[in-house]
Amino acid sequence: MQIRYHNIHETRSFVATVLGDQICLGRSTTCDVVLKSPFVCPEAAILKHDSGSWTLQVLNENGCILGGMEISSGKTVTLNANSTFRLFPYEFSLDPEDSTELTEDDIWNDLENRSLDIVRSIHVALLEQMNLAEVPAEQVNEEYLLRVERNLEVIAKDNGIIESENRDLVLHLAGHCVRGELIDGTLRHIDPEKSSAFSADSAWSRLYSKNPTLERELERLQNNVAVTLSLVDEEQLTLRMKQIDTGFRSAWKQVAARVLDETLLYLALRQLKKQIKDIVFGYGPLEDLLRLPTITEVMVVGSDRIFVEREGVIENSGRRFVSDSVTMAVIERIVSKVGRRIDKSQPVADARLSDGSRVNAVMSPIALDGPLLTVRKFPTSRITVKELVEKRRSLTAEAAAFLGACVVGRKNILISGGTGTGKTTMLNCLADFIPDKERIVTIEDTAELRLDKRHVARMETKPANVEGNGQYEIADLVRNALRMRPDRVVVGECRGKEALWMLQAMNTGHDGSMTTIHANSARDVILRLEVMVQTAADLPVDSIHRQISSAVDVIVQLERLRDGSRVVSEIAEILPSREKDSTVRIKRIFVRDHGGELMPTGQLPSFMPQLIQNDLLKMETFYL
């Protein structure tokens, strides 16, 4: 049930969302809708829902006006969906679309909208009052941040946050505050590394207007909610996060019923300070999403929709930016940190966050419905081949042993798959098999690889400057890498003419090199390589095929299943070309069967004798 009302002497209107079949209106703070006026009785009227209709019982001494008719105290009248009535000096109407009973989600969404409205208002007022956009970074010290927080409190109170009719909003914001602290506490308790991986250590992220007494109360509330959710009994981080996601609302409702209004207001203001500082100095509503280990990808579609991926499934986060200008400010903040730019003349940019997460941003005129931002998060802890085998079941131990032998045996490997299939993760894992004594040169568009090796020379592409000069593409860096005496060249992804240079690297004594490529099958890899090489040089197809056959040894094909899990679907060998036939021949070594198991086909790779002779692999790998 939603009731819209306003004081006839003021321009501001309010919306009260109340569950239940009976709603009390009056001056008393115990009423569901509190009316701050001496002309209104402590309990002025009662709205009742019965048999699909609403009735109004008038208790106000001055009576009530309904549709131009005066209703005296003690009378009860039936309302319709379009009824408006007045309890001087307030006028009320029932929202026709919300005359049916609202769900918990309806109420939550309404409170989220109101929260966004007040954040937007405070942000605009604070920008005007303190000229935040023009303040140099070196001036953002503790004294300045404390002044920001104090001014924010005043603006929030001027916007009616302390008004009794906004108590439900205060309760909602306070809940967000407790939830955020609960998540931080969970991360610190179970996995300190995950807690510190993204949590900002900048001065602006700290709270400078703390009340020690109320901070202790916040800690107590956090512990009470944890007990209510039985978090103390769960040590697994993923399960704890799920319990918070699914059970926090009801747990907070139980705990908040015994919290003083002073504490709730402090927590609400604390949450508003965090949200505003996130917008002004950080990544806005992305701050909370990026620190959650259960989220693997964040996708911003315009300013009003932010989607996330959890366990391979995409869902709407419910978060929003306050405006397109704020979204663009956050995008520019991200892009500028890696020395890149985005504007109307260059509306697409790739970047990375401090934790290594990959970022792609698109703006107008290419983005038609507002700025687009995609953040591919990296796991805070490195994923190993053992984890892929035992926990994720992406491949079998036998397949992992074969791939490990191929890496140590210096076979050139292409990792293939569609978007989001885990190609970079697999490349990182396979690189773990490279002996420490070898020199590795890595080349990427945006640095994502994290090779835990002693001798790694990392290079990243560079866009052109404002004059259009100084651009270095992957092809340029691969060509340069051949002059750097590498034992192996590892390219994050082949997408264009760099494929020719990668094949040449594999063919000129840099055995054991690896890269990834977008393709849907091992056979498609050949077609993709053919097209990419032709963008670099006008070579005959026969020549390209022979280069591929002599350069590439193994293709690892990845697939993303419907449940979101990522698996190895095929491991194949590219056979050496025949003298009179340049056709690229593929031998399937492992294939995922109808039961979902990655099984050996029984065919042995042509280089099998070499692996056995060097004691890198045993024949049992292919005969289970």
C-alpha positions in Angstrom: 0.0 0.0 0.0 1.4 3.4 -1.0 0.0 6.7 0.4 1.0 9.9 -1.3 0.7 13.1 0.9 1.9 16.6 1.2 1.4 19.7 3.4 -0.7 22.1 1.5 1.6 25.0 2.6 4.8 23.3 1.2 5.9 22.1 -2.2 7.5 18.9 -1.1 5.5 15.7 -1.2 6.0 12.3 0.4 5.3 8.7 -0.3 4.7 6.3 2.6 4.9 2.6 1.9 3.3 0.4 4.6 2.6 -3.3 4.8 -0.5 -4.7 6.5 -4.2 -4.2 6.6 -4.4 -1.3 9.0 -2.5 2.0 8.8 -2.6 4.8 11.4 -2.2 8.5 10.5 -1.4 11.1 13.1 1.0 13.4 15.0 2.3 10.6 17.3 5.6 9.1 16.4 4.1 5.7 16.9 1.8 6.2 13.9 2.6 4.5 10.6 2.5 7.9 8.9 3.6 10.8 11.1 2.1 14.2 10.4 4.1 17.0 12.0 1.4 19.6 12.7 -0.3 20.9 15.9 -3.6 20.9 13.9 -3.5 17.1 13.7 -4.4 14.8 16.6 -1.9 12.2 17.9 -4.1 9.6 16.2 -6.1 11.4 13.4 -7.3 8.5 11.2 -7.1 4.8 10.6 -7.1 3.3 7.1 -8.3 -0.3 7.0 -8.2 -2.9 4.2 -11.1 -5.4 4.2 -12.5 -7.5 1.4 -10.6 -5.8 -1.3 -11.5 -2.2 -0.3 -10.2 0.5 2.0 -12.1 2.3 4.6 -11.2 5.5 6.5 -12.1 5.9 10.2 -11.8 9.6 11.2 -10.5 10.3 14.7 -9.3 13.8 14.2 -11.2 16.4 16.3 -11.3 18.8 13.3 -12.7 16.0 11.1 -11.7 15.3 7.6 -12.6 16.5 4.1 -13.2 13.7 1.5 -14.0 14.7 -2.1 -15.3 18.1 -1.0 -17.5 16.7 1.8 -16.7 17.1 5.5 -16.5 13.9 7.5 -16.9 14.4 11.2 -14.8 12.6 13.9 -16.0 9.1 14.6 -17.3 8.4 11.1 -16.1 5.7 8.8 -16.2 6.0 5.0 -15.3 3.7 2.1 -12.5 4.9 -0.2 -12.0 4.1 -3.9 -8.8 3.9 -5.8 -8.9 7.6 -6.8 -10.0 9.0 -3.5 -8.3 12.1 -2.0 -8.9 13.3 1.5 -7.5 16.1 3.7 -6.5 16.1 7.4 -5.6 19.8 7.6 -3.0 20.8 6.7 -2.2 17.5 4.9 -3.7 16.1 1.7 -3.7 12.4 0.9 -4.2 10.1 -2.1 -4.0 6.4 -2.6 -1.8 5.4 -5.5 -4.2 3.5 -7.9 -1.4 1.2 -9.1 -0.4 0.3 -5.6 -3.9 -0.1 -4.1 -3.2 -3.8 -3.8 -0.9 -5.1 -1.1 2.7 -4.5 -1.9 5.4 -7.2 -1.6 8.6 -6.9 0.3 10.4 -6.4 -3.0 8.1 -3.5 -3.9 8.8 -1.8 -0.7 12.6 -2.5 -1.0 12.7 -1.1 -4.5 10.8 2.0 -3.4 13.3 2.6 -0.6 16.2 2.1 -3.0 14.7 4.8 -5.3 14.3 7.2 -2.4 17.8 6.5 -1.3 19.1 7.3 -4.8 17.1 10.5 -4.8 18.6 11.8 -1.6 22.1 10.7 -2.6 21.6 12.6 -5.9 20.4 15.7 -4.1 23.3 15.7 -1.6 25.8 15.1 -4.3 24.6 18.1 -6.3 24.5 20.4 -3.3 27.9 19.3 -2.1 29.5 19.9 -5.5 28.1 23.4 -5.5 29.0 24.1 -1.9 32.6 22.8 -1.9 33.5 22.8 -5.6 34.7 19.2 -5.3 35.4 18.7 -9.0 38.1 21.4 -8.9 40.0 20.4 -5.8 43.5 19.0 -6.5 44.2 15.6 -5.2 47.0 16.8 -2.9 44.5 19.0 -1.0 42.3 16.0 -0.2 43.7 15.5 3.3 42.1 14.5 6.6 41.0 18.0 7.5 39.4 18.5 4.1 37.6 15.1 4.3 36.3 15.8 7.7 34.8 19.1 6.4 33.2 17.2 3.5 31.6 14.8 6.0 30.3 17.6 8.2 28.9 19.5 5.3 27.3 16.3 4.0 25.5 15.9 7.4 24.0 19.4 7.2 22.9 18.9 3.6 21.3 15.5 4.4 19.4 17.0 7.3 18.3 19.9 5.1 16.9 17.3 2.7 14.7 15.9 5.4 16.6 12.8 6.5 15.8 13.6 10.1 12.1 14.1 9.4 9.9 11.5 11.1 8.2 10.6 7.8 11.6 9.4 6.5 12.1 7.0 9.4 11.7 4.0 7.0 14.4 5.5 4.7 16.7 6.0 7.7 16.1 2.4 8.7 16.9 1.3 5.1 20.1 3.3 4.9 21.2 2.1 8.4 20.6 -1.5 7.2 22.9 -0.9 4.2 25.5 0.4 6.6 25.4 -2.7 8.8 25.3 -5.0 5.8 28.5 -3.4 4.4 30.3 -3.7 7.7 29.1 -7.3 8.0 30.6 -8.1 4.6 33.9 -6.4 5.4 34.0 -8.3 8.7 33.4 -11.5 7.0 36.1 -11.0 4.4 38.6 -10.0 7.1 37.7 -13.0 9.3 37.8 -15.7 6.6 40.2 -14.4 4.0 42.2 -11.2 4.8 43.8 -11.4 1.3 40.4 -11.0 -0.3 39.5 -8.3 2.1 42.5 -6.2 1.1 42.5 -7.0 -2.6 40.2 -4.2 -3.6 39.2 -2.4 -0.4 40.6 1.1 -0.9 43.4 2.2 1.4 43.1 5.8 0.2 42.5 8.5 2.8 39.1 9.3 1.4 37.8 5.8 2.1 38.1 6.2 5.9 35.4 7.8 8.1 36.7 10.9 10.0 33.5 11.9 11.8 33.2 8.8 13.9 31.3 8.7 17.2 33.2 6.0 19.2 30.2 5.1 21.3 27.9 4.6 18.2 30.7 2.8 16.4 30.7 0.2 19.2 27.0 0.0 18.8 27.5 -0.6 15.1 29.9 -3.5 15.9 27.3 -4.9 18.3 24.6 -4.8 15.7 26.9 -6.4 13.2 27.5 -9.3 15.6 23.8 -9.6 16.4 22.9 -9.9 12.7 25.7 -12.4 12.2 24.3 -14.6 15.0 20.8 -14.3 13.6 22.1 -15.5 10.2 24.2 -18.2 11.9 27.3 -16.9 10.2 29.4 -17.8 13.2 28.8 -21.5 12.3 29.9 -21.1 8.6 33.6 -20.9 7.7 33.3 -21.1 3.9 33.4 -17.6 2.4 31.0 -18.4 -0.5 28.4 -19.9 1.7 28.7 -17.0 4.2 28.1 -14.5 1.4 25.1 -16.4 0.2 23.6 -16.3 3.7 24.1 -12.5 3.8 22.5 -12.1 0.4 19.5 -14.1 1.1 18.8 -13.5 4.8 20.0 -10.1 5.7 16.7 -8.2 5.1 14.7 -10.4 7.6 17.6 -10.5 10.1 18.0 -6.7 10.0 14.3 -6.3 10.6 14.5 -8.4 13.7 17.6 -6.6 15.1 16.6 -3.1 14.1 13.3 -3.3 16.1 15.4 -2.8 19.3 17.7 0.0 18.0 17.4 3.6 19.2 16.5 6.3 16.7 19.8 8.2 17.4 21.8 5.1 16.4 19.8 4.5 13.2 20.3 8.2 12.2 24.0 7.9 12.8 24.2 4.8 10.7 22.1 6.3 7.9 24.3 9.3 7.8 27.4 7.1 7.9 26.1 5.2 4.8 25.3 8.4 3.0 28.9 9.7 3.6 30.3 6.5 2.2 28.1 6.6 -0.9 28.9 10.2 -1.6 32.6 9.8 -1.1 32.5 6.7 -3.3 31.0 8.9 -6.1 33.3 11.8 -5.6 36.6 10.0 -5.1 36.1 6.3 -6.0 34.0 4.2 -8.4 30.6 5.1 -7.1 28.2 2.1 -6.8 30.8 -0.2 -8.3 32.9 0.1 -5.1 30.8 -2.4 -3.1 30.4 -4.8 -6.1 34.0 -5.0 -7.0 35.1 -6.0 -3.5 32.7 -9.0 -3.4 34.5 -12.2 -4.1 31.3 -13.9 -5.3 31.0 -11.5 -8.3 33.2 -12.2 -11.3 32.0 -9.6 -13.7 30.3 -6.2 -13.5 28.4 -4.7 -16.5 27.1 -1.2 -16.5 24.4 -0.5 -19.1 23.6 3.2 -19.0 23.4 4.8 -15.6 20.3 3.0 -14.3 21.3 -0.6 -14.8 24.3 -2.5 -13.3 24.4 -6.2 -13.9 26.8 -8.7 -12.2 27.8 -12.3 -12.9 27.8 -14.7 -9.9 28.8 -18.3 -10.5 28.4 -17.9 -14.2 24.9 -16.4 -14.0 24.1 -12.8 -14.9 21.7 -10.9 -12.7 20.6 -7.3 -12.1 22.4 -5.9 -9.1 19.8 -3.3 -8.3 22.5 -0.7 -8.1 22.5 2.5 -10.2 24.6 5.6 -10.8 22.9 8.9 -10.0 23.5 10.3 -13.5 25.3 9.8 -16.8 27.8 12.5 -15.8 28.8 10.6 -12.7 29.1 7.4 -14.7 31.4 9.2 -17.1 33.4 10.7 -14.3 34.0 7.2 -12.9 35.0 5.9 -16.3 37.4 8.7 -16.9 38.9 8.1 -13.4 39.6 4.5 -14.3 40.9 5.1 -17.7 43.2 8.0 -16.7 45.0 5.9 -14.1 46.6 3.7 -16.8 47.4 6.7 -19.0 44.6 6.3 -21.5 41.7 8.6 -22.5 38.1 8.4 -23.6 36.2 11.1 -25.2 33.9 11.7 -28.2 36.8 11.4 -30.6 38.0 8.2 -29.0 34.9 6.7 -27.5 36.2 3.2 -26.7 39.0 2.5 -24.2 40.5 -0.6 -22.4 42.0 -0.3 -19.0 42.6 -2.2 -15.8 42.0 -1.6 -12.1 44.6 -1.7 -9.4 43.8 -5.4 -8.6 44.3 -6.4 -12.3 40.7 -6.5 -13.2 40.1 -5.8 -16.9 37.9 -2.8 -18.0 36.3 -1.9 -21.2 34.4 1.4 -21.6 32.3 2.7 -24.4 30.7 6.2 -24.5 28.6 8.3 -26.9 28.3 8.5 -29.9 28.9 4.7 -30.1 27.0 3.9 -27.0 23.4 4.8 -27.8 21.7 4.5 -24.4 24.3 6.0 -22.0 27.9 4.9 -21.1 28.8 1.2 -21.1 31.3 -0.3 -18.8 32.4 -3.9 -18.4 34.7 -5.0 -15.6 36.1 -8.5 -15.8 37.4 -9.3 -12.3 40.4 -11.4 -11.5 40.4 -13.9 -8.6 42.2 -12.4 -5.7 44.1 -15.7 -5.3 45.8 -17.5 -8.2 43.9 -20.4 -9.6 46.0 -23.5 -10.1 45.7 -26.5 -12.3 45.0 -28.6 -9.2 42.0 -26.4 -8.4 40.8 -26.7 -12.0 40.9 -30.5 -11.6 39.7 -31.0 -8.1 37.3 -28.1 -7.3 36.1 -26.8 -10.6 36.3 -30.1 -12.5 37.2 -28.2 -15.7 39.5 -31.0 -16.8 40.7 -34.4 -15.6 43.9 -35.2 -13.8 45.1 -37.2 -16.9 44.4 -34.2 -19.3 46.2 -31.9 -16.8 49.2 -34.2 -16.8 49.3 -34.3 -20.6 49.1 -30.5 -20.9 51.8 -30.1 -18.2 54.0 -32.4 -20.1 53.4 -30.4 -23.3 54.4 -27.2 -21.6 57.6 -28.7 -20.1 58.3 -30.4 -23.4 58.2 -27.0 -25.1 55.1 -27.6 -27.3 53.4 -24.5 -28.8 49.9 -24.2 -27.4 46.8 -22.3 -28.5 44.0 -21.9 -26.0 40.7 -21.4 -27.8 37.2 -20.6 -26.7 34.3 -18.1 -26.8 34.0 -15.0 -24.6 34.1 -15.7 -20.9 35.2 -19.3 -21.2 38.3 -18.9 -19.0 41.0 -18.6 -21.7 43.2 -16.3 -19.6 42.8 -18.4 -16.5 43.9 -21.5 -18.4 46.9 -19.6 -19.8 47.9 -18.5 -16.3 47.5 -22.1 -15.1 49.5 -23.7 -17.9 52.3 -21.1 -17.4 52.8 -22.5 -13.9 54.4 -25.6 -15.6 57.2 -23.5 -17.3 60.5 -24.1 -15.6 61.8 -21.2 -13.5 65.1 -20.9 -15.3 63.5 -19.8 -18.6 63.0 -16.2 -19.8 59.4 -15.4 -20.6 58.2 -12.4 -22.5 54.5 -11.6 -22.1 52.6 -9.2 -24.4 49.0 -8.0 -23.7 46.5 -5.3 -24.7 45.6 -4.9 -21.0 47.8 -6.6 -18.5 46.0 -9.6 -17.1 48.5 -12.4 -16.9 50.0 -13.1 -13.5 52.9 -15.5 -14.1 54.5 -16.6 -10.8 57.9 -16.9 -12.4 61.3 -15.4 -11.6 62.2 -14.1 -15.1 59.2 -12.5 -16.8 59.5 -9.5 -19.1 56.0 -7.9 -19.3 54.9 -5.6 -22.1 51.6 -3.8 -22.7 50.2 -2.0 -25.8 50.1 1.7 -25.9 47.5 3.8 -27.7 48.3 6.8 -29.8 48.7 10.2 -28.1 46.5 13.2 -29.0 48.6 13.9 -32.1 48.0 10.4 -33.3 51.6 9.2 -32.7 53.3 6.8 -30.4 51.0 3.8 -30.8 52.3 0.3 -30.1 50.1 -2.6 -31.0 50.5 -6.3 -30.1 52.0 -7.0 -33.5 54.7 -4.3 -32.9 55.5 -5.8 -29.4 55.6 -9.4 -30.7 58.0 -8.3 -33.4 60.1 -6.5 -30.8 60.0 -9.5 -28.4 61.9 -11.6 -30.9 64.9 -9.3 -30.3 64.7 -9.7 -26.5 66.2 -13.2 -26.4 63.0 -14.9 -25.1 62.9 -18.6 -24.3 59.1 -18.4 -24.7 56.7 -15.7 -25.9 53.3 -15.6 -24.2 50.6 -13.4 -25.9 47.5 -12.6 -23.9 45.3 -12.8 -27.0 45.7 -13.0 -30.8 43.1 -10.9 -32.6 44.6 -9.6 -35.8 47.9 -9.2 -37.7 49.9 -10.2 -34.6 49.0 -13.8 -35.5 51.6 -13.8 -38.3 54.4 -12.7 -35.9 53.2 -15.2 -33.3 53.5 -18.1 -35.8 56.9 -16.8 -36.8 58.0 -16.7 -33.2 56.8 -20.3 -32.7 58.7 -21.3 -35.9 62.0 -19.6 -35.0 63.3 -21.3 -31.9 60.8 -20.0 -29.4 59.2 -23.4 -28.8 56.8 -23.6 -25.8 55.1 -20.3 -26.7 51.4 -19.8 -25.9 48.5 -17.6 -26.7 44.7 -17.5 -26.7 42.3 -17.0 -29.6 38.5 -16.6 -30.0 37.1 -19.7 -31.7 34.3 -22.2 -31.1 36.2 -25.4 -32.0 39.7 -26.7 -32.9 38.7 -26.6 -36.6 37.6 -23.0 -36.3 41.0 -22.1 -34.8 42.5 -22.8 -38.2 40.0 -20.7 -40.1 40.5 -17.8 -37.6 44.3 -18.0 -37.9 44.0 -18.0 -41.7 42.0 -14.8 -41.7 44.2 -13.0 -39.1 47.4 -13.8 -41.0 45.9 -12.5 -44.2 45.3 -9.2 -42.5 49.0 -8.9 -42.0 50.4 -10.2 -45.3 49.0 -11.2 -48.6 50.1 -14.9 -48.4 48.6 -17.8 -50.3 46.4 -20.1 -48.2 48.8 -23.1 -48.7 51.7 -21.1 -47.2 49.6 -20.1 -44.2 48.4 -23.6 -43.6 52.0 -24.9 -43.7 53.1 -22.2 -41.2 50.2 -23.2 -38.9 51.1 -26.9 -39.1 54.7 -26.3 -38.4 54.2 -23.7 -35.6 51.2 -24.9 -33.5 51.4 -28.2 -31.7 48.4 -28.3 -29.4 44.9 -26.7 -29.2 43.1 -26.5 -25.9 39.4 -25.8 -26.6 37.3 -24.3 -23.8 33.5 -24.2 -23.4 31.1 -22.5 -21.1 28.2 -24.7 -20.0 24.6 -23.6 -19.4 25.1 -23.6 -15.6 28.0 -21.1 -16.0 30.8 -23.5 -15.4 33.9 -23.4 -17.7 35.4 -26.7 -18.9 37.9 -28.0 -21.4 35.9 -29.6 -24.1 38.7 -30.8 -26.4 42.4 -31.2 -26.6 43.8 -31.7 -30.1 47.1 -31.9 -31.9 47.9 -30.2 -35.1 49.8 -32.7 -37.2 52.8 -31.7 -39.4 51.8 -31.0 -43.0 52.4 -33.5 -45.7 54.7 -32.8 -48.6 52.0 -32.6 -51.3 49.1 -31.6 -49.2 49.0 -28.4 -47.1 45.7 -29.1 -45.5 45.9 -28.7 -41.7 45.2 -32.0 -40.1 43.8 -32.2 -36.5 44.1 -35.2 -34.2 41.7 -35.2 -31.2 43.5 -36.4 -28.1 40.9 -35.7 -25.4 37.2 -35.1 -26.0 34.4 -34.4 -23.6 31.8 -37.2 -23.9 28.0 -37.1 -23.6 28.3 -37.7 -19.9 30.4 -34.5 -19.5 33.7 -36.3 -18.8 36.9 -35.3 -20.6 38.1 -38.7 -22.0 41.1 -39.8 -24.0 40.2 -40.8 -27.5 42.8 -43.5 -27.6 44.8 -41.7 -30.3 48.3 -40.8 -29.3 50.0 -37.5 -30.2 52.8 -37.8 -32.8 55.3 -36.3 -30.2 54.4 -39.0 -27.6 57.7 -40.8 -27.9 59.6 -37.6 -27.0 57.4 -37.0 -23.9 58.0 -40.6 -22.7 61.7 -40.5 -23.5 62.1 -37.4 -21.4 60.1 -38.9 -18.6 57.4 -36.2 -18.8 54.4 -38.6 -19.3 53.4 -42.2 -19.0 51.4 -44.2 -21.4 48.7 -44.8 -18.8 47.5 -41.3 -19.3 45.8 -42.3 -22.5 44.4 -45.7 -21.4 42.3 -45.4 -18.3 
